[in-house]
């Protein structure tokens, strides 16, 4: 039986690491039938008789990883705007051992206040060149209602003050799909898809939200708590003219009582050719 040694994260749906950075070794004593599958000499195998030496070389310049565990801001930027809006990083009042730190994003006391964390630029992500992934873990503290109405956007967005021109993101609002998470695809100011995930965004519960766009940008997977809730094929914002950013944010649309979005993790992952 063959043994597989992996040296990089697996590509979506392929079962093999990106750049084929892995080695398949035969089970015989001398490993005479090993197959070295590598790109850029990231993984090498030296057969020294009955001993095999694996030299794993990871090239960080080929990977873009922007993330925070929300003990601190990390590589990202704050998006708070409006009276009383704030972003606070804390380990206090955490109900489970799974959150080692959270960002509490409060939208403040104005009817248009907003808060969250995300990329510094809203045009830094160009789809259609390599696979890109967005992941966040969030908790809506109090449900939206007619008096204190708000939306939550998590994913690829190019507008933190309103509806994105281009993006792929999860949206929550109590008046949309009975408060379920909705998968949204926007291209050049048009809504290409708005799909009910059939997963309720229950106040006080944590949700892991993921969006994976393949390298050709012709297939995008929306996942909640590890399960795919929608796969989008067809029109997707691609190229520099339709560039976007990423964020997890809460934005008020009515009322003057502040509402909170707790954020446990935000991450963006991609490969580049540099």
Legacy VTK file of the C-alpha trace (Angstrom):
# vtk DataFile Version 3.0
C-alpha trace
ASCII
DATASET POLYDATA
POINTS 274 float
0.000 0.000 0.000
1.324 3.425 -0.916
1.974 6.160 1.598
1.253 9.768 0.699
3.129 12.614 2.348
1.473 15.990 1.903
3.291 19.284 1.909
0.590 21.918 1.265
-3.112 22.592 1.748
-5.406 20.636 -0.561
-7.047 22.376 -3.485
-10.817 22.534 -3.374
-12.342 19.299 -4.626
-9.088 17.862 -6.025
-7.894 15.778 -3.093
-4.338 16.881 -3.901
-2.335 19.867 -2.693
-2.035 23.003 -4.775
1.104 22.922 -6.962
1.131 19.095 -6.539
3.426 19.455 -3.542
3.383 15.881 -2.392
5.191 12.565 -2.657
3.653 9.124 -3.132
5.979 6.407 -1.809
5.734 2.672 -2.372
5.713 0.370 0.642
8.735 -1.744 -0.346
11.848 -1.512 1.830
13.945 0.500 -0.629
11.122 2.764 -1.789
12.183 1.959 -5.338
8.764 2.799 -6.744
8.298 6.188 -5.199
6.842 8.919 -7.390
7.889 12.481 -6.731
5.203 14.966 -7.752
6.379 18.482 -7.242
6.292 21.988 -8.651
9.097 24.404 -7.935
11.093 21.804 -5.990
8.939 22.241 -2.910
9.301 18.565 -2.007
12.254 16.276 -2.732
12.999 12.681 -1.811
16.485 11.145 -1.512
16.633 7.345 -1.467
19.542 6.207 0.696
19.088 2.437 0.416
16.521 1.495 3.036
16.110 5.074 4.249
14.168 7.866 2.562
14.821 11.505 3.419
12.068 14.000 2.775
13.069 17.636 2.340
9.962 19.833 2.581
10.431 23.340 1.222
7.568 25.753 1.564
7.704 28.950 -0.462
5.719 31.589 1.482
6.017 34.097 -1.364
3.598 31.961 -3.383
0.887 32.112 -0.721
-1.212 35.069 0.346
-2.682 34.645 3.821
-4.356 37.543 5.581
-6.086 36.620 8.798
-6.742 37.307 12.449
-7.815 35.076 15.325
-9.257 38.287 16.789
-6.903 38.543 19.716
-5.733 41.572 17.758
-6.311 43.149 14.369
-3.520 41.263 12.590
-3.196 41.943 8.854
-6.627 43.538 8.489
-8.236 46.936 9.070
-11.183 48.222 11.115
-14.334 49.438 9.369
-16.170 51.363 12.118
-18.057 54.527 11.152
-20.752 56.555 12.953
-21.448 57.776 16.478
-20.706 55.039 18.986
-19.474 52.579 16.364
-16.508 50.586 17.602
-14.297 47.568 17.141
-13.075 46.007 20.399
-10.795 42.985 20.687
-11.412 41.040 23.877
-11.259 37.657 25.578
-13.934 38.599 28.115
-17.422 37.059 28.315
-16.617 34.181 25.989
-18.948 31.245 26.620
-16.834 28.480 25.064
-13.214 27.424 25.036
-13.147 27.536 21.224
-12.823 31.315 21.025
-9.433 32.474 22.271
-10.289 36.048 21.372
-13.096 37.882 19.628
-13.673 41.137 17.844
-16.906 42.772 18.982
-18.085 45.039 16.158
-20.725 47.519 17.340
-22.571 49.605 14.739
-23.288 52.489 17.123
-26.320 54.704 17.662
-26.847 56.233 14.215
-29.237 54.790 11.631
-26.372 54.235 9.180
-23.565 53.216 11.561
-21.368 50.283 10.627
-18.542 48.214 12.033
-16.401 45.202 11.217
-12.982 44.136 10.009
-11.641 43.339 6.556
-9.148 44.189 3.848
-7.612 47.644 3.743
-8.491 47.969 0.039
-11.835 47.167 -1.569
-10.178 46.409 -4.915
-7.317 44.175 -3.827
-8.855 40.837 -4.784
-8.945 40.011 -8.498
-10.893 36.863 -9.287
-10.071 34.623 -12.218
-6.314 34.221 -11.747
-6.027 31.699 -8.911
-8.243 30.005 -6.357
-9.259 32.339 -3.539
-10.868 31.519 -0.198
-12.618 33.589 2.407
-13.481 32.252 5.849
-15.022 33.870 8.883
-16.617 32.769 12.161
-19.314 35.135 13.424
-22.050 35.455 16.023
-24.976 37.890 15.695
-25.757 38.937 19.247
-29.298 40.273 18.718
-31.612 39.649 15.785
-32.464 42.437 13.393
-36.041 43.785 13.551
-38.165 46.559 12.053
-37.196 49.029 14.792
-33.456 48.350 14.817
-32.802 47.017 11.370
-29.363 45.981 10.160
-27.605 43.747 7.657
-24.549 41.545 8.089
-22.262 40.984 5.115
-19.472 38.395 5.223
-17.350 37.601 2.183
-15.941 39.331 -0.873
-17.308 42.885 -0.918
-16.227 46.168 -2.508
-18.489 48.485 -0.511
-18.654 48.548 3.284
-21.160 51.431 3.413
-23.833 49.877 1.177
-24.537 47.204 -1.400
-21.438 45.994 -3.219
-21.047 46.605 -6.935
-19.048 43.398 -7.244
-18.856 40.621 -4.699
-19.728 37.184 -3.413
-20.904 37.175 0.188
-23.292 35.917 2.812
-26.005 38.321 3.912
-28.237 38.314 6.986
-31.340 40.415 7.594
-34.469 39.400 9.484
-36.708 40.426 6.544
-34.880 38.341 3.929
-35.577 34.604 3.672
-37.041 34.600 7.193
-33.667 35.482 8.672
-31.694 32.704 6.928
-28.185 33.302 5.634
-28.460 34.284 1.949
-25.727 33.636 -0.625
-25.275 36.719 -2.824
-23.372 37.157 -6.100
-23.090 40.682 -7.524
-21.459 41.652 -10.817
-21.205 45.185 -12.168
-24.059 46.436 -9.924
-26.387 43.562 -10.873
-27.532 40.781 -8.563
-26.632 37.561 -10.368
-27.694 35.242 -7.545
-29.561 35.576 -4.263
-30.059 32.114 -2.796
-31.606 31.061 0.497
-29.153 28.798 2.324
-31.992 27.403 4.433
-29.711 27.893 7.446
-31.168 30.284 10.013
-28.847 32.937 11.400
-29.904 32.390 14.997
-28.883 35.159 17.397
-26.284 34.011 19.906
-24.950 31.149 17.745
-21.577 30.865 16.034
-21.410 30.250 12.278
-18.424 29.385 10.134
-18.954 30.960 6.712
-16.712 30.085 3.756
-16.611 31.142 0.114
-14.246 29.395 -2.303
-13.835 30.701 -5.861
-11.897 28.452 -8.236
-9.018 29.708 -10.364
-11.163 30.182 -13.471
-13.843 31.980 -11.424
-16.520 29.833 -13.046
-17.448 27.942 -9.881
-17.926 29.393 -6.408
-18.794 27.351 -3.336
-20.664 28.829 -0.369
-20.316 26.798 2.837
-21.827 27.108 6.320
-20.324 25.122 9.190
-18.479 22.933 6.681
-21.510 22.066 4.511
-22.027 23.425 1.012
-25.253 25.427 0.826
-24.861 26.821 -2.701
-22.542 26.388 -5.672
-22.597 29.249 -8.162
-21.715 28.744 -11.810
-21.935 31.372 -14.501
-21.398 35.119 -14.319
-18.905 36.093 -11.610
-16.986 39.366 -11.169
-13.570 38.720 -12.740
-10.556 40.760 -13.730
-9.209 44.038 -12.403
-12.247 46.038 -13.573
-14.432 43.949 -11.256
-11.939 43.720 -8.371
-13.244 43.452 -4.825
-12.125 43.198 -1.216
-13.304 41.160 1.771
-14.874 41.811 5.156
-17.116 40.669 7.978
-19.312 43.602 8.961
-22.596 44.804 10.435
-24.375 47.863 8.993
-27.395 49.607 10.496
-30.312 50.697 8.277
-32.844 51.869 10.904
-33.015 52.619 14.623
-30.632 54.157 17.122
-29.869 51.204 19.396
-26.416 49.768 18.790
-26.187 46.153 17.684
-23.163 43.831 17.870
-21.518 41.318 15.577
-18.966 39.116 17.352
-16.178 37.919 15.052
-13.925 35.036 16.065
-11.922 34.690 12.843
-11.467 36.338 9.447
-9.160 34.873 6.823
-8.311 35.306 3.133
-6.177 32.765 1.271
-4.845 32.708 -2.281
-1.941 31.651 -4.469
0.159 33.987 -6.593
2.766 33.439 -9.313
5.457 35.730 -7.911
LINES 1 275
274 0 1 2 3 4 5 6 7 8 9 10 11 12 13 14 15 16 17 18 19 20 21 22 23 24 25 26 27 28 29 30 31 32 33 34 35 36 37 38 39 40 41 42 43 44 45 46 47 48 49 50 51 52 53 54 55 56 57 58 59 60 61 62 63 64 65 66 67 68 69 70 71 72 73 74 75 76 77 78 79 80 81 82 83 84 85 86 87 88 89 90 91 92 93 94 95 96 97 98 99 100 101 102 103 104 105 106 107 108 109 110 111 112 113 114 115 116 117 118 119 120 121 122 123 124 125 126 127 128 129 130 131 132 133 134 135 136 137 138 139 140 141 142 143 144 145 146 147 148 149 150 151 152 153 154 155 156 157 158 159 160 161 162 163 164 165 166 167 168 169 170 171 172 173 174 175 176 177 178 179 180 181 182 183 184 185 186 187 188 189 190 191 192 193 194 195 196 197 198 199 200 201 202 203 204 205 206 207 208 209 210 211 212 213 214 215 216 217 218 219 220 221 222 223 224 225 226 227 228 229 230 231 232 233 234 235 236 237 238 239 240 241 242 243 244 245 246 247 248 249 250 251 252 253 254 255 256 257 258 259 260 261 262 263 264 265 266 267 268 269 270 271 272 273
